[in-house]
């Protein structure tokens, strides 16, 4: 009888003993009892494909898998690598960073993005190890439910979903702000721009994950090229290569200063200024965990995900750390045009320190180009957050913590109910029509920044428990495809760092000698904490869940089908120097 090509290409490994046994039997005859194949993800994967094999492994039988369908592994290596490098770089790096800069000064901005970047990278190392072991759709809620507590999976899943849904609104609102930078757009009702952007991002998500991947590949390429260009531009201008031939050096670090006092004088004020940049940096880094979310739809995830996680380091270093340094040498923190644009909620790139720096350097053409890139970044980020929000909802449904109909996928592997429900939240963006786009953008930014940090804390806790589960179940970390360093101390570091930010992120709202208690900002600063706790307690009481013991943690369900497919992914071999460079990049 015919033997599927997949079985012919499977490597012989100890972990594949069951698969090798079934291959031998397949060469002679089918199972005597056909129903037995329903319990064998290796066999299903070999005979009927990875998509059905994964679904049957997750749901326990083929009938359920065929009823609901499953997501497909349609994201290529270049999609994953560029999503990791620039997928969720949105308005935070172009617009939001200006507010932190004028509040705290250049050195505080640089240190804030560096410190937060170090904690984010530590968290991503933990997440990368778990995701490479078990690359599931949505991933994070499933890790928390399996390794920590079903209640934590419920809390982090719904927290992530509403966070991504509101960030989707924030980015759409920001895009509407950016469009108004051009004079011709000012007189057009902002609802028109919002409608167009919503239509674009829904279209990119609803047909096939490969379309989303191609769009993010293009968007990320534009953002990466722009940021690299801006950093080179800053280097040239700083050394006196601009039209004015004025060598800037670090003059603005001396006058008006490197660290601007905030809320107090002296060292106390400078420390407050530094701390204020951490929450802004968290918003800019928000969505960095999209690599793990996309792992469930990635080709060859055990090769592509570790590579993408390692790229996060360079993303943090080049885009955020060097980007914040570049802004600090180009303009002073008391730049009047930047302050006026922020205070008056000026549209688009007018509130971007990058655009102000270009104006000061007397380069007249670039502001409109940069504004167009900021619009691209906002649209791209909205596209990414619609994708991640829908996959978190899908993961909740897989956990049995959301309605079962959300598991339904199209023939192309798109969970269309999840996308439709997540996209419907974007209608909140129409509040911009009355409240003003910039004001609404600020509301959403404040609310969603804290939810991103709570997600990162949950990832750190999940990894600590995953680390214990591996040890308790006799699995050596030396056998892992991706083994992060200095664990579990790396996870403990990120957990402690983010806990401090969460507890004190609203310090500026408390009363002092010079101001009253700011209850509006206090609510937006801390509302995420009680929401998360209420979600956790609700599921804890409703389902009477308990803390998962390491030896009982489910670290296997969903893994067998992926193990069976590992040898089927084609090996990439470079035939010339250009392909070597491209394979290194993507």
Buried (B, 14 or more C-beta within 10 A) or exposed (E): EEEBEBBEEBEEEEEBEBBBEBBEEBEEEEEEEEEEBBEBBBBBBBBBBBBBBBBBBBBEEBEBBBEBBBBBBBBBBBBBBBBBBBBBBBBBBBBBBBBBBBBBBBBBBBBBBBBBBBBBBBBBBBBBBBBBBBBBBBBBBBBBBBBBBBBBBBBBBBBBBBBBBBBBBBBBBBBBBBBBBBEEBEEEEBEEBBBBBBEBBBEBBBBBBBBBBBBBBEBBBBBBEBBEBBBEBBEEBBEEBBEEEBEBEEEBBEEEBBBBBBBBEEEEBBBBBBBBBBBBBBBBBBBBBBBBBBBBBBBBBBBBBBBBBBBBBEBBBBBBBBBBBBBBBBBBBBBEBBBEBBEEBBBBBBBBBBBBBBBBBEBEEBBBBBBBBBBBBBBBBBBBBBBBBBBBBBBBBBBEBBEEEBBBBBEBBBBBBBBBBBBEBBEBBBBBBEEBBBBBBBBBBBBBBBBBBBBBBBBBBBBBBBBBBBBBEEBEBEEBEBBBEEBBEBBBBBBEBBBEBBEEBBEBBEEEEEEEEBEEEBEBBBBBBEBBEEBBEBBBEEEEBEEBEBEEBBBBBBBBBBBBBBBBBEEEEEEEEEEEEEEEEB
